[in-house]
Amino acid sequence: MRYTNASDKNLGFLIHPSLILDADSLIPYGFLDIKVGDRTQELPIKKKMEAHNILSIEEKEDYNE
């Protein structure tokens, strides 16, 4: 387990599920995709903001190709 963004001392993992629903009845069919991840220990806010401004768009965490 690694750090989460819940607090500085909590360990765990992050889950991003994609649930499929029927468009008319809203009955769930199941999960299409489940992404599991973790974060390295977070930097202090000021350092994090500075690092975010320095990174190119491709290096940022939420960049999708």
mmCIF file of the N, C-alpha and C atoms, coordinates in Angstrom:
data_MODEL
# 
_entry.id   MODEL 
# 
loop_
_atom_site.group_PDB 
_atom_site.id 
_atom_site.type_symbol 
_atom_site.label_atom_id 
_atom_site.label_alt_id 
_atom_site.label_comp_id 
_atom_site.label_asym_id 
_atom_site.label_entity_id 
_atom_site.label_seq_id 
_atom_site.pdbx_PDB_ins_code 
_atom_site.Cartn_x 
_atom_site.Cartn_y 
_atom_site.Cartn_z 
_atom_site.occupancy 
_atom_site.B_iso_or_equiv 
_atom_site.pdbx_formal_charge 
_atom_site.auth_seq_id 
_atom_site.auth_comp_id 
_atom_site.auth_asym_id 
_atom_site.auth_atom_id 
_atom_site.pdbx_PDB_model_num 
ATOM 1   N N  . MET A 1 1  ? 0.832   -1.178 0.000   1.00 0.00 ? 1  MET A N  1 
ATOM 2   C CA . MET A 1 1  ? 0.000   0.000  0.000   1.00 0.00 ? 1  MET A CA 1 
ATOM 3   C C  . MET A 1 1  ? 0.877   1.242  0.000   1.00 0.00 ? 1  MET A C  1 
ATOM 4   N N  . ARG A 1 2  ? 0.359   2.273  -0.627  1.00 0.00 ? 2  ARG A N  1 
ATOM 5   C CA . ARG A 1 2  ? 1.078   3.538  -0.719  1.00 0.00 ? 2  ARG A CA 1 
ATOM 6   C C  . ARG A 1 2  ? 0.195   4.645  -0.164  1.00 0.00 ? 2  ARG A C  1 
ATOM 7   N N  . TYR A 1 3  ? 0.639   5.877  -0.312  1.00 0.00 ? 3  TYR A N  1 
ATOM 8   C CA . TYR A 1 3  ? -0.107  7.023  0.204   1.00 0.00 ? 3  TYR A CA 1 
ATOM 9   C C  . TYR A 1 3  ? -1.328  7.319  -0.668  1.00 0.00 ? 3  TYR A C  1 
ATOM 10  N N  . THR A 1 4  ? -2.378  7.794  -0.034  1.00 0.00 ? 4  THR A N  1 
ATOM 11  C CA . THR A 1 4  ? -3.544  8.304  -0.754  1.00 0.00 ? 4  THR A CA 1 
ATOM 12  C C  . THR A 1 4  ? -3.588  9.806  -0.524  1.00 0.00 ? 4  THR A C  1 
ATOM 13  N N  . ASN A 1 5  ? -4.518  10.485 -1.140  1.00 0.00 ? 5  ASN A N  1 
ATOM 14  C CA . ASN A 1 5  ? -4.634  11.922 -0.912  1.00 0.00 ? 5  ASN A CA 1 
ATOM 15  C C  . ASN A 1 5  ? -5.639  12.233 0.194   1.00 0.00 ? 5  ASN A C  1 
ATOM 16  N N  . ALA A 1 6  ? -6.004  11.235 1.018   1.00 0.00 ? 6  ALA A N  1 
ATOM 17  C CA . ALA A 1 6  ? -6.936  11.456 2.123   1.00 0.00 ? 6  ALA A CA 1 
ATOM 18  C C  . ALA A 1 6  ? -6.288  12.250 3.250   1.00 0.00 ? 6  ALA A C  1 
ATOM 19  N N  . SER A 1 7  ? -5.067  11.940 3.600   1.00 0.00 ? 7  SER A N  1 
ATOM 20  C CA . SER A 1 7  ? -4.320  12.706 4.593   1.00 0.00 ? 7  SER A CA 1 
ATOM 21  C C  . SER A 1 7  ? -2.853  12.321 4.473   1.00 0.00 ? 7  SER A C  1 
ATOM 22  N N  . ASP A 1 8  ? -2.009  12.983 5.231   1.00 0.00 ? 8  ASP A N  1 
ATOM 23  C CA . ASP A 1 8  ? -0.573  12.745 5.122   1.00 0.00 ? 8  ASP A CA 1 
ATOM 24  C C  . ASP A 1 8  ? -0.141  11.377 5.633   1.00 0.00 ? 8  ASP A C  1 
ATOM 25  N N  . LYS A 1 9  ? -0.908  10.781 6.539   1.00 0.00 ? 9  LYS A N  1 
ATOM 26  C CA . LYS A 1 9  ? -0.450  9.557  7.176   1.00 0.00 ? 9  LYS A CA 1 
ATOM 27  C C  . LYS A 1 9  ? -1.248  8.321  6.790   1.00 0.00 ? 9  LYS A C  1 
ATOM 28  N N  . ASN A 1 10 ? -2.278  8.461  5.979   1.00 0.00 ? 10 ASN A N  1 
ATOM 29  C CA . ASN A 1 10 ? -3.097  7.307  5.616   1.00 0.00 ? 10 ASN A CA 1 
ATOM 30  C C  . ASN A 1 10 ? -2.490  6.548  4.452   1.00 0.00 ? 10 ASN A C  1 
ATOM 31  N N  . LEU A 1 11 ? -2.508  5.230  4.555   1.00 0.00 ? 11 LEU A N  1 
ATOM 32  C CA . LEU A 1 11 ? -2.053  4.377  3.470   1.00 0.00 ? 11 LEU A CA 1 
ATOM 33  C C  . LEU A 1 11 ? -3.264  3.707  2.843   1.00 0.00 ? 11 LEU A C  1 
ATOM 34  N N  . GLY A 1 12 ? -3.164  3.355  1.585   1.00 0.00 ? 12 GLY A N  1 
ATOM 35  C CA . GLY A 1 12 ? -4.265  2.694  0.909   1.00 0.00 ? 12 GLY A CA 1 
ATOM 36  C C  . GLY A 1 12 ? -4.031  2.712  -0.587  1.00 0.00 ? 12 GLY A C  1 
ATOM 37  N N  . PHE A 1 13 ? -5.100  2.656  -1.346  1.00 0.00 ? 13 PHE A N  1 
ATOM 38  C CA . PHE A 1 13 ? -5.004  2.727  -2.793  1.00 0.00 ? 13 PHE A CA 1 
ATOM 39  C C  . PHE A 1 13 ? -6.234  3.447  -3.326  1.00 0.00 ? 13 PHE A C  1 
ATOM 40  N N  . LEU A 1 14 ? -6.146  3.901  -4.560  1.00 0.00 ? 14 LEU A N  1 
ATOM 41  C CA . LEU A 1 14 ? -7.228  4.646  -5.198  1.00 0.00 ? 14 LEU A CA 1 
ATOM 42  C C  . LEU A 1 14 ? -7.914  3.741  -6.214  1.00 0.00 ? 14 LEU A C  1 
ATOM 43  N N  . ILE A 1 15 ? -9.236  3.780  -6.280  1.00 0.00 ? 15 ILE A N  1 
ATOM 44  C CA . ILE A 1 15 ? -9.996  2.983  -7.238  1.00 0.00 ? 15 ILE A CA 1 
ATOM 45  C C  . ILE A 1 15 ? -10.885 3.921  -8.050  1.00 0.00 ? 15 ILE A C  1 
ATOM 46  N N  . HIS A 1 16 ? -10.842 3.779  -9.375  1.00 0.00 ? 16 HIS A N  1 
ATOM 47  C CA . HIS A 1 16 ? -11.692 4.551  -10.276 1.00 0.00 ? 16 HIS A CA 1 
ATOM 48  C C  . HIS A 1 16 ? -12.517 3.563  -11.105 1.00 0.00 ? 16 HIS A C  1 
ATOM 49  N N  . PRO A 1 17 ? -13.730 3.221  -10.652 1.00 0.00 ? 17 PRO A N  1 
ATOM 50  C CA . PRO A 1 17 ? -14.559 2.257  -11.390 1.00 0.00 ? 17 PRO A CA 1 
ATOM 51  C C  . PRO A 1 17 ? -15.376 2.931  -12.497 1.00 0.00 ? 17 PRO A C  1 
ATOM 52  N N  . SER A 1 18 ? -15.650 2.180  -13.568 1.00 0.00 ? 18 SER A N  1 
ATOM 53  C CA . SER A 1 18 ? -16.546 2.623  -14.642 1.00 0.00 ? 18 SER A CA 1 
ATOM 54  C C  . SER A 1 18 ? -17.717 1.650  -14.691 1.00 0.00 ? 18 SER A C  1 
ATOM 55  N N  . LEU A 1 19 ? -18.882 2.091  -14.241 1.00 0.00 ? 19 LEU A N  1 
ATOM 56  C CA . LEU A 1 19 ? -20.070 1.251  -14.151 1.00 0.00 ? 19 LEU A CA 1 
ATOM 57  C C  . LEU A 1 19 ? -20.934 1.433  -15.396 1.00 0.00 ? 19 LEU A C  1 
ATOM 58  N N  . ILE A 1 20 ? -21.421 0.319  -15.975 1.00 0.00 ? 20 ILE A N  1 
ATOM 59  C CA . ILE A 1 20 ? -22.302 0.371  -17.145 1.00 0.00 ? 20 ILE A CA 1 
ATOM 60  C C  . ILE A 1 20 ? -23.746 0.235  -16.678 1.00 0.00 ? 20 ILE A C  1 
ATOM 61  N N  . LEU A 1 21 ? -24.592 1.184  -17.120 1.00 0.00 ? 21 LEU A N  1 
ATOM 62  C CA . LEU A 1 21 ? -26.021 1.166  -16.795 1.00 0.00 ? 21 LEU A CA 1 
ATOM 63  C C  . LEU A 1 21 ? -26.842 1.100  -18.074 1.00 0.00 ? 21 LEU A C  1 
ATOM 64  N N  . ASP A 1 22 ? -28.011 0.455  -18.013 1.00 0.00 ? 22 ASP A N  1 
ATOM 65  C CA . ASP A 1 22 ? -28.953 0.486  -19.121 1.00 0.00 ? 22 ASP A CA 1 
ATOM 66  C C  . ASP A 1 22 ? -29.491 1.919  -19.225 1.00 0.00 ? 22 ASP A C  1 
ATOM 67  N N  . ALA A 1 23 ? -29.489 2.485  -20.416 1.00 0.00 ? 23 ALA A N  1 
ATOM 68  C CA . ALA A 1 23 ? -29.875 3.887  -20.597 1.00 0.00 ? 23 ALA A CA 1 
ATOM 69  C C  . ALA A 1 23 ? -31.340 4.148  -20.257 1.00 0.00 ? 23 ALA A C  1 
ATOM 70  N N  . ASP A 1 24 ? -32.212 3.188  -20.499 1.00 0.00 ? 24 ASP A N  1 
ATOM 71  C CA . ASP A 1 24 ? -33.641 3.397  -20.241 1.00 0.00 ? 24 ASP A CA 1 
ATOM 72  C C  . ASP A 1 24 ? -34.038 3.072  -18.808 1.00 0.00 ? 24 ASP A C  1 
ATOM 73  N N  . SER A 1 25 ? -33.634 1.897  -18.329 1.00 0.00 ? 25 SER A N  1 
ATOM 74  C CA . SER A 1 25 ? -34.092 1.446  -17.009 1.00 0.00 ? 25 SER A CA 1 
ATOM 75  C C  . SER A 1 25 ? -33.113 1.750  -15.880 1.00 0.00 ? 25 SER A C  1 
ATOM 76  N N  . LEU A 1 26 ? -31.895 2.174  -16.228 1.00 0.00 ? 26 LEU A N  1 
ATOM 77  C CA . LEU A 1 26 ? -30.823 2.444  -15.262 1.00 0.00 ? 26 LEU A CA 1 
ATOM 78  C C  . LEU A 1 26 ? -30.421 1.206  -14.444 1.00 0.00 ? 26 LEU A C  1 
ATOM 79  N N  . ILE A 1 27 ? -30.707 0.024  -14.975 1.00 0.00 ? 27 ILE A N  1 
ATOM 80  C CA . ILE A 1 27 ? -30.276 -1.220 -14.332 1.00 0.00 ? 27 ILE A CA 1 
ATOM 81  C C  . ILE A 1 27 ? -28.784 -1.400 -14.593 1.00 0.00 ? 27 ILE A C  1 
ATOM 82  N N  . PRO A 1 28 ? -27.989 -1.655 -13.558 1.00 0.00 ? 28 PRO A N  1 
ATOM 83  C CA . PRO A 1 28 ? -26.545 -1.824 -13.768 1.00 0.00 ? 28 PRO A CA 1 
ATOM 84  C C  . PRO A 1 28 ? -26.229 -3.169 -14.423 1.00 0.00 ? 28 PRO A C  1 
ATOM 85  N N  . TYR A 1 29 ? -25.359 -3.124 -15.452 1.00 0.00 ? 29 TYR A N  1 
ATOM 86  C CA . TYR A 1 29 ? -24.890 -4.348 -16.099 1.00 0.00 ? 29 TYR A CA 1 
ATOM 87  C C  . TYR A 1 29 ? -23.617 -4.862 -15.443 1.00 0.00 ? 29 TYR A C  1 
ATOM 88  N N  . GLY A 1 30 ? -22.804 -3.970 -14.941 1.00 0.00 ? 30 GLY A N  1 
ATOM 89  C CA . GLY A 1 30 ? -21.543 -4.366 -14.319 1.00 0.00 ? 30 GLY A CA 1 
ATOM 90  C C  . GLY A 1 30 ? -20.488 -3.302 -14.548 1.00 0.00 ? 30 GLY A C  1 
ATOM 91  N N  . PHE A 1 31 ? -19.264 -3.650 -14.242 1.00 0.00 ? 31 PHE A N  1 
ATOM 92  C CA . PHE A 1 31 ? -18.153 -2.717 -14.391 1.00 0.00 ? 31 PHE A CA 1 
ATOM 93  C C  . PHE A 1 31 ? -17.447 -2.940 -15.719 1.00 0.00 ? 31 PHE A C  1 
ATOM 94  N N  . LEU A 1 32 ? -17.218 -1.872 -16.450 1.00 0.00 ? 32 LEU A N  1 
ATOM 95  C CA . LEU A 1 32 ? -16.488 -1.929 -17.704 1.00 0.00 ? 32 LEU A CA 1 
ATOM 96  C C  . LEU A 1 32 ? -14.990 -1.923 -17.448 1.00 0.00 ? 32 LEU A C  1 
ATOM 97  N N  . ASP A 1 33 ? -14.564 -1.093 -16.510 1.00 0.00 ? 33 ASP A N  1 
ATOM 98  C CA . ASP A 1 33 ? -13.138 -0.925 -16.243 1.00 0.00 ? 33 ASP A CA 1 
ATOM 99  C C  . ASP A 1 33 ? -12.961 -0.515 -14.791 1.00 0.00 ? 33 ASP A C  1 
ATOM 100 N N  . ILE A 1 34 ? -11.893 -0.985 -14.172 1.00 0.00 ? 34 ILE A N  1 
ATOM 101 C CA . ILE A 1 34 ? -11.543 -0.565 -12.818 1.00 0.00 ? 34 ILE A CA 1 
ATOM 102 C C  . ILE A 1 34 ? -10.054 -0.251 -12.813 1.00 0.00 ? 34 ILE A C  1 
ATOM 103 N N  . LYS A 1 35 ? -9.720  1.002  -12.580 1.00 0.00 ? 35 LYS A N  1 
ATOM 104 C CA . LYS A 1 35 ? -8.320  1.413  -12.485 1.00 0.00 ? 35 LYS A CA 1 
ATOM 105 C C  . LYS A 1 35 ? -7.943  1.507  -11.015 1.00 0.00 ? 35 LYS A C  1 
ATOM 106 N N  . VAL A 1 36 ? -6.859  0.849  -10.647 1.00 0.00 ? 36 VAL A N  1 
ATOM 107 C CA . VAL A 1 36 ? -6.374  0.860  -9.268  1.00 0.00 ? 36 VAL A CA 1 
ATOM 108 C C  . VAL A 1 36 ? -5.003  1.518  -9.276  1.00 0.00 ? 36 VAL A C  1 
ATOM 109 N N  . GLY A 1 37 ? -4.776  2.427  -8.354  1.00 0.00 ? 37 GLY A N  1 
ATOM 110 C CA . GLY A 1 37 ? -3.492  3.113  -8.303  1.00 0.00 ? 37 GLY A CA 1 
ATOM 111 C C  . GLY A 1 37 ? -3.180  3.603  -6.913  1.00 0.00 ? 37 GLY A C  1 
ATOM 112 N N  . ASP A 1 38 ? -2.068  4.310  -6.817  1.00 0.00 ? 38 ASP A N  1 
ATOM 113 C CA . ASP A 1 38 ? -1.657  4.907  -5.552  1.00 0.00 ? 38 ASP A CA 1 
ATOM 114 C C  . ASP A 1 38 ? -0.865  6.164  -5.870  1.00 0.00 ? 38 ASP A C  1 
ATOM 115 N N  . ARG A 1 39 ? -0.468  6.851  -4.859  1.00 0.00 ? 39 ARG A N  1 
ATOM 116 C CA . ARG A 1 39 ? 0.319   8.072  -5.030  1.00 0.00 ? 39 ARG A CA 1 
ATOM 117 C C  . ARG A 1 39 ? 1.594   7.966  -4.209  1.00 0.00 ? 39 ARG A C  1 
ATOM 118 N N  . THR A 1 40 ? 2.633   8.595  -4.690  1.00 0.00 ? 40 THR A N  1 
ATOM 119 C CA . THR A 1 40 ? 3.830   8.724  -3.875  1.00 0.00 ? 40 THR A CA 1 
ATOM 120 C C  . THR A 1 40 ? 3.538   9.760  -2.805  1.00 0.00 ? 40 THR A C  1 
ATOM 121 N N  . GLN A 1 41 ? 4.373   9.878  -1.826  1.00 0.00 ? 41 GLN A N  1 
ATOM 122 C CA . GLN A 1 41 ? 4.114   10.831 -0.746  1.00 0.00 ? 41 GLN A CA 1 
ATOM 123 C C  . GLN A 1 41 ? 3.984   12.230 -1.331  1.00 0.00 ? 41 GLN A C  1 
ATOM 124 N N  . GLU A 1 42 ? 2.931   12.917 -0.942  1.00 0.00 ? 42 GLU A N  1 
ATOM 125 C CA . GLU A 1 42 ? 2.629   14.239 -1.482  1.00 0.00 ? 42 GLU A CA 1 
ATOM 126 C C  . GLU A 1 42 ? 3.646   15.286 -1.030  1.00 0.00 ? 42 GLU A C  1 
ATOM 127 N N  . LEU A 1 43 ? 3.931   16.218 -1.918  1.00 0.00 ? 43 LEU A N  1 
ATOM 128 C CA . LEU A 1 43 ? 4.771   17.356 -1.576  1.00 0.00 ? 43 LEU A CA 1 
ATOM 129 C C  . LEU A 1 43 ? 3.928   18.391 -0.837  1.00 0.00 ? 43 LEU A C  1 
ATOM 130 N N  . PRO A 1 44 ? 4.550   19.265 -0.072  1.00 0.00 ? 44 PRO A N  1 
ATOM 131 C CA . PRO A 1 44 ? 3.787   20.386 0.503   1.00 0.00 ? 44 PRO A CA 1 
ATOM 132 C C  . PRO A 1 44 ? 3.127   21.190 -0.621  1.00 0.00 ? 44 PRO A C  1 
ATOM 133 N N  . ILE A 1 45 ? 2.016   21.838 -0.338  1.00 0.00 ? 45 ILE A N  1 
ATOM 134 C CA . ILE A 1 45 ? 1.208   22.521 -1.356  1.00 0.00 ? 45 ILE A CA 1 
ATOM 135 C C  . ILE A 1 45 ? 2.031   23.485 -2.208  1.00 0.00 ? 45 ILE A C  1 
ATOM 136 N N  . LYS A 1 46 ? 2.869   24.311 -1.591  1.00 0.00 ? 46 LYS A N  1 
ATOM 137 C CA . LYS A 1 46 ? 3.652   25.285 -2.354  1.00 0.00 ? 46 LYS A CA 1 
ATOM 138 C C  . LYS A 1 46 ? 4.588   24.577 -3.327  1.00 0.00 ? 46 LYS A C  1 
ATOM 139 N N  . LYS A 1 47 ? 5.290   23.547 -2.866  1.00 0.00 ? 47 LYS A N  1 
ATOM 140 C CA . LYS A 1 47 ? 6.205   22.800 -3.736  1.00 0.00 ? 47 LYS A CA 1 
ATOM 141 C C  . LYS A 1 47 ? 5.427   22.085 -4.836  1.00 0.00 ? 47 LYS A C  1 
ATOM 142 N N  . LYS A 1 48 ? 4.249   21.563 -4.496  1.00 0.00 ? 48 LYS A N  1 
ATOM 143 C CA . LYS A 1 48 ? 3.422   20.864 -5.469  1.00 0.00 ? 48 LYS A CA 1 
ATOM 144 C C  . LYS A 1 48 ? 2.991   21.816 -6.583  1.00 0.00 ? 48 LYS A C  1 
ATOM 145 N N  . MET A 1 49 ? 2.590   23.040 -6.225  1.00 0.00 ? 49 MET A N  1 
ATOM 146 C CA . MET A 1 49 ? 2.178   24.031 -7.219  1.00 0.00 ? 49 MET A CA 1 
ATOM 147 C C  . MET A 1 49 ? 3.344   24.409 -8.123  1.00 0.00 ? 49 MET A C  1 
ATOM 148 N N  . GLU A 1 50 ? 4.532   24.591 -7.537  1.00 0.00 ? 50 GLU A N  1 
ATOM 149 C CA . GLU A 1 50 ? 5.707   24.930 -8.332  1.00 0.00 ? 50 GLU A CA 1 
ATOM 150 C C  . GLU A 1 50 ? 6.049   23.800 -9.295  1.00 0.00 ? 50 GLU A C  1 
ATOM 151 N N  . ALA A 1 51 ? 6.018   22.564 -8.816  1.00 0.00 ? 51 ALA A N  1 
ATOM 152 C CA . ALA A 1 51 ? 6.332   21.414 -9.659  1.00 0.00 ? 51 ALA A CA 1 
ATOM 153 C C  . ALA A 1 51 ? 5.302   21.271 -10.776 1.00 0.00 ? 51 ALA A C  1 
ATOM 154 N N  . HIS A 1 52 ? 4.039   21.521 -10.473 1.00 0.00 ? 52 HIS A N  1 
ATOM 155 C CA . HIS A 1 52 ? 2.970   21.408 -11.467 1.00 0.00 ? 52 HIS A CA 1 
ATOM 156 C C  . HIS A 1 52 ? 3.177   22.415 -12.599 1.00 0.00 ? 52 HIS A C  1 
ATOM 157 N N  . ASN A 1 53 ? 3.627   23.607 -12.275 1.00 0.00 ? 53 ASN A N  1 
ATOM 158 C CA . ASN A 1 53 ? 3.830   24.642 -13.286 1.00 0.00 ? 53 ASN A CA 1 
ATOM 159 C C  . ASN A 1 53 ? 5.054   24.376 -14.148 1.00 0.00 ? 53 ASN A C  1 
ATOM 160 N N  . ILE A 1 54 ? 5.998   23.580 -13.664 1.00 0.00 ? 54 ILE A N  1 
ATOM 161 C CA . ILE A 1 54 ? 7.221   23.289 -14.405 1.00 0.00 ? 54 ILE A CA 1 
ATOM 162 C C  . ILE A 1 54 ? 7.028   22.136 -15.387 1.00 0.00 ? 54 ILE A C  1 
ATOM 163 N N  . LEU A 1 55 ? 6.192   21.158 -15.054 1.00 0.00 ? 55 LEU A N  1 
ATOM 164 C CA . LEU A 1 55 ? 6.015   19.966 -15.878 1.00 0.00 ? 55 LEU A CA 1 
ATOM 165 C C  . LEU A 1 55 ? 5.375   20.295 -17.222 1.00 0.00 ? 55 LEU A C  1 
ATOM 166 N N  . SER A 1 56 ? 5.790   19.555 -18.255 1.00 0.00 ? 56 SER A N  1 
ATOM 167 C CA . SER A 1 56 ? 5.122   19.684 -19.544 1.00 0.00 ? 56 SER A CA 1 
ATOM 168 C C  . SER A 1 56 ? 3.773   18.979 -19.463 1.00 0.00 ? 56 SER A C  1 
ATOM 169 N N  . ILE A 1 57 ? 2.889   19.243 -20.399 1.00 0.00 ? 57 ILE A N  1 
ATOM 170 C CA . ILE A 1 57 ? 1.540   18.672 -20.365 1.00 0.00 ? 57 ILE A CA 1 
ATOM 171 C C  . ILE A 1 57 ? 1.579   17.147 -20.396 1.00 0.00 ? 57 ILE A C  1 
ATOM 172 N N  . GLU A 1 58 ? 2.517   16.540 -21.122 1.00 0.00 ? 58 GLU A N  1 
ATOM 173 C CA . GLU A 1 58 ? 2.603   15.089 -21.221 1.00 0.00 ? 58 GLU A CA 1 
ATOM 174 C C  . GLU A 1 58 ? 3.031   14.438 -19.908 1.00 0.00 ? 58 GLU A C  1 
ATOM 175 N N  . GLU A 1 59 ? 3.750   15.172 -19.054 1.00 0.00 ? 59 GLU A N  1 
ATOM 176 C CA . GLU A 1 59 ? 4.244   14.622 -17.796 1.00 0.00 ? 59 GLU A CA 1 
ATOM 177 C C  . GLU A 1 59 ? 3.234   14.743 -16.655 1.00 0.00 ? 59 GLU A C  1 
ATOM 178 N N  . LYS A 1 60 ? 2.171   15.495 -16.865 1.00 0.00 ? 60 LYS A N  1 
ATOM 179 C CA . LYS A 1 60 ? 1.191   15.699 -15.798 1.00 0.00 ? 60 LYS A CA 1 
ATOM 180 C C  . LYS A 1 60 ? 0.335   14.451 -15.613 1.00 0.00 ? 60 LYS A C  1 
ATOM 181 N N  . GLU A 1 61 ? -0.078  14.218 -14.361 1.00 0.00 ? 61 GLU A N  1 
ATOM 182 C CA . GLU A 1 61 ? -0.769  12.983 -13.989 1.00 0.00 ? 61 GLU A CA 1 
ATOM 183 C C  . GLU A 1 61 ? -2.060  12.750 -14.769 1.00 0.00 ? 61 GLU A C  1 
ATOM 184 N N  . ASP A 1 62 ? -2.820  13.799 -15.045 1.00 0.00 ? 62 ASP A N  1 
ATOM 185 C CA . ASP A 1 62 ? -4.119  13.606 -15.680 1.00 0.00 ? 62 ASP A CA 1 
ATOM 186 C C  . ASP A 1 62 ? -4.087  13.773 -17.199 1.00 0.00 ? 62 ASP A C  1 
ATOM 187 N N  . TYR A 1 63 ? -2.899  13.728 -17.815 1.00 0.00 ? 63 TYR A N  1 
ATOM 188 C CA . TYR A 1 63 ? -2.780  13.817 -19.267 1.00 0.00 ? 63 TYR A CA 1 
ATOM 189 C C  . TYR A 1 63 ? -3.137  12.476 -19.896 1.00 0.00 ? 63 TYR A C  1 
ATOM 190 N N  . ASN A 1 64 ? -4.040  12.477 -20.863 1.00 0.00 ? 64 ASN A N  1 
ATOM 191 C CA . ASN A 1 64 ? -4.425  11.260 -21.596 1.00 0.00 ? 64 ASN A CA 1 
ATOM 192 C C  . ASN A 1 64 ? -4.024  11.416 -23.045 1.00 0.00 ? 64 ASN A C  1 
ATOM 193 N N  . GLU A 1 65 ? -3.333  10.424 -23.562 1.00 0.00 ? 65 GLU A N  1 
ATOM 194 C CA . GLU A 1 65 ? -2.915  10.469 -24.964 1.00 0.00 ? 65 GLU A CA 1 
ATOM 195 C C  . GLU A 1 65 ? -4.057  10.154 -25.887 1.00 0.00 ? 65 GLU A C  1 
# 
